[in-house]
Amino acid sequence: MTAPSQPILDEPTRSFVQRCLSAGLVDINDIKKVVVSLQADDPAITAKRLAEGLIGAGLLTHWQANKLLAGKSKGFYLGSYRLLRPLGKGGMGVVYLGEHHVMKRLMALKIMPPESVADKRRADRFREEARASAQLDHPNIVRAYDFAEAGGKLYIVMEYIDGIDLQHAVRRDGVMSVPLALDAIRQATCGLAHAHDRGVIHRDIKPSNLMLRSDGVVKVSDMGLARVSWMGIDEQSTNNRLLGTADFVAPEQAINSKSVDARADIYSLGCTLYYLLTGQAPFSGSTIAQRLAKHQTAAPPDVRLIQPDCPTAVAELVMRMMAKRPEDRPKSAAELLVQFERLSGILGSETAAAKKLGQIAPAGEKVMDESFYQATIDDSSLSSDGAVPIATEVTEIDFDSLPPVDLGISGSSPKPAAVSTANPSNLTKPKSNDTNPRSGDSNQMLLLGIGLTVAIAALILVMGMTAYTIMRPQDTPPPRIKSLEDGKGGHVIVVN
């Protein structure tokens, strides 16, 4: 009596596969191909090893795999978008990288926190952010494309920026050179000039809200605190709450955020420029109240105290942008752009500066706050709300028949098929049903013989032409005849 064969996958690994299928992330046939590839190296397959194989094959992201390994089979879709990983969080929501399930287009999805949806004031503010963003269409502003609701979640579909925000860039790489910092702020000023012309005041300009794309383009992001003059937003409940970030907020905004104009954004731009050049906020303090007090009373710091090589004209412009009284600052973003134009000798050509900014490496899947990352792993509340068809339950997983896979094995040293490729279509495909297993080798030998024959014929032709060129008789030039006088009235004929 033969003993029953051992299952290919143990129970924890089969449960992992079932979650992959129930989540609607991976097809069973793709999983089988990865299993065969992994078995070529080691027959023992664990859930973690299979997850690594699926990541290597480009079928799962690290975040998706960690969520599945944590026992989750929900929370991978929002509306029509498949969630790939969290990008970050802010006061108004969490941002995920999502891929449209039909168009395969990458977008950033800003999702309002569930505890805020029940708050009518915050929900209205979130909608107003979407409307304000929709009015802005400029190369230096992150574009908003859609506002939607799914599974009780409100979210904004925004342009995805493959790059890094300026705060993380400085923390990772150190302070920027003067030309690069000036170009980054100049680009942000271009975007703000567009917003100000349409009655939108950002009110939260800071390094982390300036996104540097991989091609060197800087984009202003996060309109969550924007004041829109034509919307009549009710901010009565915010009278005793700071709108903005303490390290970069204008003095008048800390007192009354409802009455600020474009010059408040210019002050925050000055603080941001100071940060890019020095690596620190302009005013220090152990508490928010201390830093706000210095914004109100302390003189704008001189960049040259930290960076002595900073040109005087640049240091003076930073201090003017950070003037305590709004009337002492540049009156508008347009006027500030004129100031940058006057510094063109320092700034250099815009193309060259943008090219150097583009050399700053993107953040990639940067390390984020561990508690926030874990919260996204535990969250199963996100839902496609029927926009994406997902299998509700998978009862049978058949691994008894695995597809044949061409592993490229030669001799007696087996090698696993490559599963680290980022393209799932690069997984090795099943062999075709050839009746003669040697027919492929015979065809290759025939093609090799034909190619060799053509190469030899071409070589003989070239050698023959070369020999003819060397050995052919040279053309004899015609004789040259000259007629000269002999001094006695006669002529002498000379032939060369």
Secondary structure, DSSP 4 states (H G I P E B T S, - for coil): -PPPPPPSS-HHHHHHHHHHHHTT-S-HHHHHHHHHHHHTT-S---HHHHHHHHHHTTSS-HHHHHHHHTT--S-SEETTEEEEEEEEEETTEEEEEEEETTT--EEEEEE--HHHHT-HHHHHHHHHHHHHHHT---TTB--EEEEEEETTEEEEEEE---EEEHHHHHHHH-PPPHHHHHHHHHHHHHHHHHHHHTTEE-----GGGEEEETTS-EEE---TT-EETTTT---GGGTTS--S-TTT--HHHHH-GGG--HHHHHHHHHHHHHHHHHSS-SS--SSHHHHHHHHHHSPPPPGGGT-TTS-HHHHHHHHHHT-SSGGGS-SSHHHHHHHHHHTHHHH--HHHHHHHHTTSPP--S----HHHHHHHHH------TTSS---S-------SSPPP-----BTTB--PPP---S-GGGSPPPPP--S-TTHHHHHHHHHHHHHHHHHHHHHHHHHHHHHHHHHSPPPPPPPPEEEEE-SSS-EEEEE-
